[in-house]
Amino acid sequence: MKLNRRWVVGLVSGLLACTGFAFGQNNPLREPRFQARVHDVVDGDTVHLQILGGRETLKARLQGIDAPEICQSFGPQSRDALARRINQMMVTVQSTRLDEYGRSLVVIYINGEDINAWLVKQGYAWSFGRKGSKGPFAAEESQAKLQRRGLFADEGAVRPTQFRRKHKGCQ
C-alpha cells in the first residue's frame, strides 16, 4: 500500500499535537512567534533557523511565496538576495504549521519588515496561492511585474511549480 506523504505528515503532526508532544523545550510550534538566528539560507524560500536559547536548528519554508529552484533561472540570485538580507541575523519568526515535507511554514520579520513580502516586492519570488488564489502577496507581485523587477524583467520566467513538473526539480 502506497501512502501519500502529505497525509502521513499531517496525521503524525496531528497526533503529536493532540498528545502534547514537544520537540524539546524550545519547540517553536508551541509558540506562534519566536526569536531565532538565521543559520543558513538554502534557497530563496527555505532557511535553517537556530531558535534563541537552543542548539537545534529548524528547517523552515517561507510561507506564501515560491522562489525559483536553485538550478532554475534566477534561483541563485533569489537565494543570494535573501542571504544578504537575513543570513546570520536575529529575526522574529511567525510559525503557522508544518508543510507536507515536515518543514515549519513561517513568516520572517526583521525590524518589523515582512521579509516574505519583501522577496516578492523585489522580484525574487512569486506570491504562492492554491486552488485559484493568487496568494497573500498578489499586490506585491503585481507591483514588481509593473516595475519589471528581478525575475519579472524576464517575460519567459517560469513559475517553480511548472519547472518542477517539467524537470522533476533539481538533480
C-alpha positions as CSV (number, residue, x, y, z in Angstrom):
1,M,0.0,0.0,0.0
2,K,1.5,3.3,-1.1
3,L,0.9,6.2,1.4
4,N,0.6,9.8,0.5
5,R,3.4,11.7,2.1
6,R,1.3,14.8,2.9
7,W,-1.4,12.6,4.5
8,V,1.2,10.8,6.7
9,V,2.9,14.1,7.8
10,G,-0.5,15.6,8.6
11,L,-1.5,12.5,10.6
12,V,1.7,12.4,12.6
13,S,1.7,16.1,13.2
14,G,-1.9,16.0,14.4
15,L,-1.3,13.0,16.7
16,L,1.7,14.7,18.2
17,A,-0.2,17.9,18.8
18,C,-3.1,16.0,20.4
19,T,-0.8,14.2,22.8
20,G,1.1,17.4,23.7
21,F,4.4,16.1,22.4
22,A,7.0,18.7,22.1
23,F,10.3,18.5,20.2
24,G,12.5,19.7,23.1
25,Q,12.0,22.7,25.4
26,N,12.3,25.3,22.6
27,N,9.6,23.9,20.4
28,P,8.8,26.8,18.0
29,L,5.5,25.2,17.0
30,R,4.2,25.7,20.6
31,E,4.8,29.4,20.3
32,P,3.3,31.3,17.3
33,R,6.1,33.9,17.4
34,F,9.7,33.3,18.5
35,Q,13.2,34.7,18.0
36,A,15.8,32.9,16.0
37,R,19.1,33.4,14.2
38,V,19.2,32.6,10.5
39,H,21.8,29.8,10.5
40,D,21.7,29.2,6.7
41,V,19.8,30.2,3.6
42,V,19.2,27.1,1.5
43,D,17.4,28.8,-1.4
44,G,15.0,31.8,-2.0
45,D,12.3,30.4,0.2
46,T,14.0,27.9,2.6
47,V,16.2,28.7,5.6
48,H,17.6,26.9,8.7
49,L,16.9,28.7,11.9
50,Q,18.6,28.4,15.3
51,I,16.0,29.1,17.9
52,L,17.1,31.6,20.5
53,G,18.3,29.8,23.6
54,G,18.6,26.5,21.9
55,R,21.1,24.5,19.9
56,E,18.8,22.7,17.4
57,T,18.1,24.1,14.0
58,L,14.8,24.2,12.3
59,K,14.3,23.9,8.6
60,A,11.7,26.4,7.6
61,R,9.9,27.3,4.4
62,L,8.8,30.9,3.9
63,Q,5.0,30.9,3.7
64,G,3.1,32.5,0.8
65,I,5.9,32.7,-1.6
66,D,7.5,30.4,-4.2
67,A,11.1,31.3,-5.2
68,P,12.9,29.8,-8.2
69,E,14.6,26.5,-7.7
70,I,18.3,26.8,-7.2
71,C,19.1,25.2,-10.6
72,Q,16.4,27.3,-12.3
73,S,17.0,30.7,-13.9
74,F,17.2,33.4,-11.2
75,G,17.4,30.7,-8.4
76,P,20.9,31.7,-7.3
77,Q,20.0,35.4,-7.4
78,S,16.9,34.8,-5.2
79,R,19.0,32.8,-2.7
80,D,21.8,35.3,-2.6
81,A,19.4,38.3,-2.1
82,L,17.7,36.5,0.8
83,A,21.1,35.6,2.3
84,R,22.4,39.2,2.0
85,R,19.2,40.4,3.7
86,I,18.9,38.0,6.7
87,N,21.8,35.4,6.9
88,Q,23.2,35.2,10.4
89,M,20.8,37.8,11.6
90,M,18.4,37.7,14.6
91,V,14.8,37.6,13.3
92,T,11.3,37.3,14.6
93,V,9.5,34.3,13.2
94,Q,5.8,33.7,12.9
95,S,5.3,29.9,12.6
96,T,1.9,28.7,11.4
97,R,2.1,24.9,10.7
98,L,4.1,22.2,9.1
99,D,4.1,21.6,5.4
100,E,3.8,18.2,3.7
101,Y,7.6,17.8,4.0
102,G,7.8,18.4,7.7
103,R,9.1,21.9,7.4
104,S,7.7,24.8,9.5
105,L,5.8,27.3,7.4
106,V,6.9,30.7,8.6
107,V,6.8,34.5,8.0
108,I,10.1,36.1,8.9
109,Y,10.4,39.7,10.2
110,I,13.5,41.8,10.6
111,N,13.0,45.1,12.3
112,G,9.2,44.7,11.8
113,E,9.5,44.2,8.0
114,D,7.9,41.2,6.4
115,I,10.8,39.5,4.5
116,N,8.4,37.2,2.6
117,A,6.6,40.2,1.2
118,W,10.0,41.9,0.5
119,L,11.2,39.0,-1.6
120,V,8.1,39.2,-3.8
121,K,8.2,43.0,-4.0
122,Q,11.8,43.0,-5.1
123,G,11.1,40.3,-7.8
124,Y,12.9,37.4,-6.1
125,A,9.8,35.2,-5.7
126,W,6.2,34.8,-6.8
127,S,3.2,35.1,-4.5
128,F,2.1,31.5,-3.8
129,G,-1.6,30.6,-3.7
130,R,-3.6,27.4,-4.1
131,K,-6.8,26.5,-5.8
132,G,-7.2,29.7,-7.8
133,S,-5.9,32.0,-5.1
134,K,-3.2,34.5,-6.1
135,G,-1.7,34.2,-2.7
136,P,-1.1,36.7,0.1
137,F,1.4,38.8,-1.8
138,A,-0.5,39.3,-5.1
139,A,-0.3,43.1,-4.8
140,E,3.4,43.0,-4.3
141,E,3.8,40.6,-7.3
142,S,1.7,42.9,-9.5
143,Q,3.9,45.9,-8.4
144,A,7.1,44.0,-9.2
145,K,5.8,42.9,-12.6
146,L,4.8,46.5,-13.5
147,Q,8.3,47.7,-12.5
148,R,9.9,44.7,-14.2
149,R,11.9,43.9,-11.0
150,G,14.1,40.9,-10.7
151,L,12.8,37.8,-12.3
152,F,9.8,39.7,-13.6
153,A,12.1,41.5,-16.1
154,D,12.2,38.2,-18.0
155,E,8.9,37.6,-19.8
156,G,9.8,34.0,-20.1
157,A,10.2,33.4,-16.3
158,V,8.7,30.1,-15.3
159,R,7.0,29.5,-12.0
160,P,8.8,26.9,-9.8
161,T,5.7,24.7,-9.7
162,Q,5.8,24.4,-13.5
163,F,9.6,24.0,-13.5
164,R,9.3,21.1,-11.0
165,R,6.6,19.4,-13.1
166,K,8.7,19.6,-16.2
167,H,12.1,18.9,-14.8
168,K,11.3,17.0,-11.5
169,G,13.2,19.6,-9.5
170,C,17.0,20.0,-9.4
171,Q,19.0,16.8,-9.9
